[in-house]
Amino acid sequence: MKAVLILAIILIQISCSAQKLFRFTAHKIDYTLELPIGYELKKLKDDEGYREHQAIYPDGSVVYITDDDKSGGISKAKEEKYGVNVYTKMLANDNLLLEGTDNNGKYWKEQKLGKVVIGYYNVPPGKKEMYDRVLSTKSQGVDDSFEAFLSKFGNDKEFQKSRVKFPLDFTYYEGVAPPVEVHKGLKMNEWEHIEFLPDSITAKGDGGYTTSVFESSQNRRLIHRAGIDVGISVQYFFEKISGRWFLVKIVNESN
């Protein structure tokens, strides 16, 4: 990264556990690594706006994750092994693994995963296996994007039940001229599985309706199902609570 500006340095306190989650958010997706405790966290940002988070250990080993998907987090050792054209290779591939040793015999590794790059450097030979395991713990879980969550929510009946806040706030309307608003706390034993299309974006469903997703805030989504030439209108309200998506409310305005 170029013209790096140190935004913050946070000393991670040693806790009673052996590992600590190392989190990084890029393009509205949360990435995590399970790191050994005892590191210092350094947050960097360059003059182009790319960010990099580094976990620096007392022996000089560094684990990092960055959204600089065109250059990655290291340069000299990478260029010495692969040449300056390595950056063209990075741009052309969404998934790429590069690794080697520096002039001091210490190991480095870099892996591109779509729009982020993770890696380590300055790792002594005796710890390479440990840091390889660290990179293998990378996760982009079901809650890291709403699209990933919704796909599982719509296809897995048991998972869907586990992600509904029961008793569910359910609103519907009875009668005509004017209809009466009715509120009900829907219980788990009353729940019927709801299917959602995987992409869910203004797509035509098999049941003669369209399904649209609206982002009301970073941690809230509204899905609206509208009938095609029929009176179907249902709103599903989702909220991200403690890092997990839940269905928290349904409003059925169908007639």
Secondary structure as UniProt FT lines:
FT   STRAND          5..11
FT   STRAND          19..26
FT   TURN            27..28
FT   STRAND          29..36
FT   STRAND          40..45
FT   TURN            47..48
FT   STRAND          51..56
FT   TURN            58..59
FT   STRAND          62..66
FT   TURN            69..71
FT   HELIX           76..82
FT   TURN            84..85
FT   HELIX           86..92
FT   STRAND          95..101
FT   TURN            103..104
FT   STRAND          107..113
FT   TURN            114..115
FT   STRAND          116..123
FT   HELIX           125..127
FT   HELIX           128..136
FT   TURN            142..143
FT   HELIX           146..155
FT   HELIX           157..162
FT   STRAND          164..174
FT   STRAND          180..186
FT   HELIX           188..190
FT   STRAND          203..204
FT   TURN            206..207
FT   STRAND          209..217
FT   TURN            218..219
FT   STRAND          220..227
FT   STRAND          233..241
FT   TURN            242..243
FT   STRAND          244..252
//
